[in-house]
Amino acid sequence: MAYEAFTEEWAKEWARHLNQNPNYRKVASTWEWPLVLKVEKDESVGLDEDRAIYLDLWHGECREARAATEEDLEKAPYVVSADPYTWKLIFERKLEPISTLMRGRLKLVKGDMSTLSGYVMAAKYLLEDALKVDTEIPEGLK
């Protein structure tokens, strides 16, 4: 079953894979902050509103994964945002998340870049586990 990207069901399936990954658990053992990942609306690809997911990441475990609320966007210590095309390239492994953040194509809306840079391997495993989810990409991006 394919899950539409950046939806609650997709986030929960991603968390399921993440929580089964001993490599992620090890490299993210000191990470202690929720993370919101947001895809910006783009009507040209059929995305008529922003979508965001909330991941409660704590010491190598995803304690909660769901659609993000406005309150999450305000309170989460880390919020990362990009347009649909940038996310598509990340999921296709054509862009690497940390270097894409450093170049500004993936935007760190909230959070500390120096802290994030210490979690390059955790970001790698986060992405690998996201790629394990059978994901439906908006039609205009295929």
PLY file of the C-alpha trace (Angstrom):
ply
format ascii 1.0
element vertex 142
property float x
property float y
property float z
element edge 141
property int vertex1
property int vertex2
end_header
0.00 0.00 0.00
1.38 3.39 -1.00
1.22 6.26 1.47
0.87 9.84 0.33
4.00 11.77 1.33
3.84 14.08 4.36
0.59 12.66 5.72
-0.12 11.17 9.13
-0.21 7.59 7.80
3.08 8.09 5.98
4.72 9.53 9.12
3.53 6.59 11.24
4.87 4.08 8.73
8.20 5.93 8.63
8.38 5.83 12.44
7.70 2.09 12.39
10.72 1.53 10.12
12.83 3.97 12.11
12.11 2.23 15.41
13.26 -1.07 13.93
16.61 0.34 12.84
19.42 -0.38 15.34
21.84 1.79 13.33
19.61 4.84 13.72
19.12 4.08 17.42
22.90 4.07 17.92
23.84 7.23 15.99
20.87 9.23 17.32
21.30 8.13 20.94
21.94 11.71 22.12
19.28 13.46 19.97
16.54 14.87 22.24
14.30 17.13 20.18
11.11 16.94 18.14
11.49 17.68 14.46
8.91 19.04 12.02
9.43 18.44 8.32
7.35 20.61 6.02
6.62 20.52 2.31
5.51 23.87 0.95
2.36 24.15 -1.13
2.74 24.14 -4.89
-0.52 24.05 -6.81
1.34 23.20 -10.04
2.02 19.71 -8.63
-1.38 19.28 -7.00
-0.35 20.34 -3.52
-2.77 23.12 -2.63
-1.63 23.55 0.98
1.49 23.17 3.08
1.92 19.76 4.69
4.07 18.95 7.67
4.83 15.98 9.85
5.93 15.94 13.47
8.52 13.42 14.66
9.15 13.18 18.39
12.73 11.90 18.26
14.33 10.98 21.58
17.57 9.04 22.11
17.31 7.00 18.91
13.59 6.35 19.12
10.65 7.96 17.37
8.15 8.24 20.22
5.44 9.80 18.06
4.88 10.52 14.38
1.87 12.37 13.01
0.66 15.26 10.92
2.01 18.47 12.43
-0.26 21.12 13.85
0.21 24.88 13.80
1.24 24.59 17.45
3.94 22.06 16.48
5.30 24.49 13.89
5.53 27.16 16.58
6.88 25.04 19.44
9.12 22.42 17.82
12.79 23.32 18.29
13.63 22.09 14.77
11.56 22.87 11.66
12.87 22.03 8.21
11.02 23.13 5.08
11.38 22.83 1.31
9.40 22.91 -1.89
8.05 19.60 -3.26
10.72 19.32 -5.95
13.56 19.58 -3.41
11.97 16.89 -1.24
11.54 14.70 -4.33
15.26 15.01 -5.13
16.13 14.15 -1.52
13.92 11.05 -1.63
15.50 10.07 -4.94
18.94 10.40 -3.27
19.95 13.09 -5.73
20.41 15.54 -2.84
21.87 14.83 0.61
19.86 16.42 3.47
22.64 18.10 5.50
24.50 19.59 2.53
21.16 20.69 1.03
20.43 22.45 4.33
23.82 24.14 4.27
23.17 25.40 0.74
19.78 26.77 1.79
17.66 24.74 -0.60
16.31 22.83 2.37
15.50 25.58 4.87
16.16 25.38 8.57
13.19 27.48 9.69
13.98 26.85 13.36
16.88 25.17 15.07
20.64 25.21 15.41
22.67 24.21 12.34
25.78 23.43 14.40
23.80 20.89 16.44
22.33 19.33 13.30
25.74 18.99 11.71
26.70 16.58 14.48
23.95 14.19 13.35
24.89 13.54 9.72
24.68 9.77 10.18
21.33 10.04 11.95
20.03 12.09 9.00
21.31 9.38 6.66
19.35 6.69 8.51
16.28 8.91 8.79
16.30 9.23 5.01
16.96 5.53 4.44
13.99 4.62 6.60
11.77 7.18 4.86
12.71 5.50 1.58
11.50 2.14 2.93
7.97 3.54 3.02
6.01 2.91 -0.18
5.44 6.59 -0.96
3.04 8.21 -3.38
4.58 11.35 -4.88
2.29 14.17 -6.10
1.42 13.56 -9.76
3.11 16.71 -11.04
6.50 15.58 -9.72
6.67 12.14 -11.32
0 1
1 2
2 3
3 4
4 5
5 6
6 7
7 8
8 9
9 10
10 11
11 12
12 13
13 14
14 15
15 16
16 17
17 18
18 19
19 20
20 21
21 22
22 23
23 24
24 25
25 26
26 27
27 28
28 29
29 30
30 31
31 32
32 33
33 34
34 35
35 36
36 37
37 38
38 39
39 40
40 41
41 42
42 43
43 44
44 45
45 46
46 47
47 48
48 49
49 50
50 51
51 52
52 53
53 54
54 55
55 56
56 57
57 58
58 59
59 60
60 61
61 62
62 63
63 64
64 65
65 66
66 67
67 68
68 69
69 70
70 71
71 72
72 73
73 74
74 75
75 76
76 77
77 78
78 79
79 80
80 81
81 82
82 83
83 84
84 85
85 86
86 87
87 88
88 89
89 90
90 91
91 92
92 93
93 94
94 95
95 96
96 97
97 98
98 99
99 100
100 101
101 102
102 103
103 104
104 105
105 106
106 107
107 108
108 109
109 110
110 111
111 112
112 113
113 114
114 115
115 116
116 117
117 118
118 119
119 120
120 121
121 122
122 123
123 124
124 125
125 126
126 127
127 128
128 129
129 130
130 131
131 132
132 133
133 134
134 135
135 136
136 137
137 138
138 139
139 140
140 141
